[in-house]
Amino acid sequence: MGKKPQKTKELLLAIAEASSTGDEMQQQPQPQPQPQTPRKRGRPRKIVETEEKKGQELAKEEEEEDTESQYQKAKTNDKEEEEEEEEEEEKDLAAGLFFYPAEPTSFVVSDAFEPDFPIIYVNTVFEIFTGYRAHEVLGRNCRFLQYRDPRAQRRHPLVDPFVASEIRRCLEEGVEFQGELLNFRKDGTPIVNRLRLKPIHDDDGIVTHIIGIQVFSEAKIDLNSVSYPVFKKTGDQKCDHSDAYSPISGQSPFSLHQELCGILQLSDEVLAHNILSRLTPRDVASIGSVCRRIRQLTKNEYLRKMVCQNTWGREVTGALELMTKKLGWGRLARELTTLEAVCWRNLTVGGAVEPSRCNFSACAAGNRLVLFGGEGVNMEPMDDTFVLNLDALNPEWRKISVKSSPPGRWGHTLSCLNGSWLVVFGGCGREGLLNDVFVLDLDAKQPTWKEVFGGTPPLPRSWHSSCTIGGSKLVISGGCTDAGVLLSDTHLLDLDAERPIWKEIPTSWAPPSRLGHSLSVYGKSKILMFGGLANSGHLRLRSGETYTLDLEDEPQWRQLECSAFTSMGSQSAVVPPPRLDHVAFSTPCGRIIIFGGSIAGMNSPSQLFLLDPSEEKPSWRTLNVPGQPPKFAWGHSTCVVGGTRVLVLGGHTEEWILNELHELCLASTQDSNTYL
Ligand SMILES: Cc1cc2nc3c(=O)[nH]c(=O)nc-3n(C[C@H](O)[C@H](O)[C@H](O)COP(=O)(O)O)c2cc1C
């Protein structure tokens, strides 16, 4: 399809290069995907012909000796072959292979343009180690190594399905894979395969081939004494021995249940991979609590991670990865689902944000808090940037030196995109209201604010609200114009686009115009708007209403009719009092928590309210949380760090003392051995 063929020499050199990192694999057996260009379909003829010919020649050879002598012969054959090569390109290959002569490497090459990655070349070492001859495997996908018998129709249950699905994902995304899985020689002998899959790109960056490099070693398992495997258990997971396989009876305890329930006749692999991994963490916990076999299957970190990832998305689970090192996915999922460990903590940090100010905007970039601008003494619009690194032993506020800054402002928004970009929009500057956009990459060697010109921007405004979607899209809504008019529009700017352009989100109806409201993101593309000071006829009133908007397909604002929930344990149903300038954030499970802001009457701004907008009939509940909450909390002074920590800057007195932080911890910070 008009794609440039990959030159044989380049391909072979790539093999030599790829097979060089066996040591790396030893240290990092887990899959290590690297971003690459996703593959496209098409067929490079030349390489296929060359490789198929080579494969057929290899297939003609007869190998009758035992493995040891075959191994020796392979070395000799490889050497002879290299000597016979005539052209310059073969010399290069020889140089590449001789550079790593210690172990002959098994490798195969697959065509990335054909469906299911058929093998177009295997080397002699592969043939020797696996017992499969080239002519038996050319044109096939390499998964036959996961079958114990050459005639088997499916993967052996001992082969970890999670590794197989990780391979599938890496191939789909065109990224490198490294990992370990169980394979079988043609005669059924189990072998451990430390596998590395490396995509090869043509000059246009398109993946044309995949090289698979196998480092085989003996698998120390007795297949005859294992019937139902429970997938590799990780770390210090406790095993419920009452469920374990009994080598004496030779019978799986699960077989006792098989007559009772059809679902339990399924293999562990099918149950775990095809059923459990598609459920929510809550469902997995529930089903595990009523069935011992399933409980046993759920004691697996891969499964738990997959369940969380399916439910919460890759971005959220990525942000939680650090937390799981302490708690494990099972415990973290439970705590985030039940919110049983939620508590308030106080935190004192060093450094200073000077001159003192209010009406600044802050957000989190990874584990760093960033603060920009604000209203200084005598209404001075500030233009400085401060960072607080919470990973540091003694975190302290530091002003970062930047070449140039956006004009000073307050009542703006600061948002974080792609983990390290900070985006300032709008606010009130020295000359009036603003609608400019500035971006700074916090990870750059010399962080610099750069203005982004995005076509026709929204009207200048302040006290609007913003959120970020899909890592790179900034959404802003509402706010107040220079003339004091409240706005109801919603705009989106994709900062990953080559030329970012503001787009107004067209909806046939919008919630009443407002300022000081909150936008929170849940699901992949949904936004929840709550509260604010909203137009209500001729009046402006605090709002307690909730609206949702799904940015996918045809976005339409919808008002959520949140019913009252009857009391259950420490959670009881209350509709949160109307408010503006409050705090709202989404938990990793997609529930929204609000608190703080300006509220009329005697209600406490520290009271926490929780809503699950994806429920069929969503209802607000109060959350009673131990610890000392802040007396005040204002929207843009609150940041969500690492997915489980909500940091409120200042807020204990009317002054903004930015060294006294309140932290709402959604998950416990101590290690524990209890699991789902
Ligand atoms: C070039 C190449 C080499 C591969 N080598 C192996 C291998 O040695 N052993 C193995 O179990 N899987 C290997 N695979 C992975 C399987 O072919 C297959 O992609 C994987 O099992 C996931 O797909 P599936 O779940 O549809 O089987 C290789 C794949 C490619 C593209």
The ligand as a Gaussian input file, in Angstrom:
#p B3LYP/6-31G(d) Opt

LIG

0 1
 C        7.228000     -11.136000      16.827000
 C        6.438000     -11.777000      17.911000
 C        7.026000     -12.742000      18.711000
 C        6.318000     -13.357000      19.732000
 N        6.907000     -14.311000      20.487000
 C        6.207000     -14.949000      21.429000
 C        6.788000     -16.008000      22.185000
 O        7.930000     -16.349000      22.042000
 N        6.013000     -16.611000      23.115000
 C        4.720000     -16.263000      23.355000
 O        4.076000     -16.833000      24.218000
 N        4.148000     -15.245000      22.670000
 C        4.856000     -14.594000      21.706000
 N        4.279000     -13.567000      21.001000
 C        2.955000     -13.088000      21.394000
 C        1.801000     -13.845000      20.744000
 O        2.036000     -14.056000      19.398000
 C        0.488000     -13.046000      20.890000
 O        0.672000     -11.791000      20.303000
 C        0.089000     -12.894000      22.336000
 O       -0.226000     -14.162000      22.849000
 C       -1.133000     -11.974000      22.547000
 O       -2.155000     -12.260000      21.684000
 P       -3.373000     -13.313000      21.965000
 O       -3.905000     -13.024000      23.331000
 O       -4.326000     -13.041000      20.848000
 O       -2.771000     -14.680000      21.909000
 C        4.983000     -12.970000      19.970000
 C        4.392000     -11.989000      19.168000
 C        5.114000     -11.388000      18.155000
 C        4.464000     -10.321000      17.307000

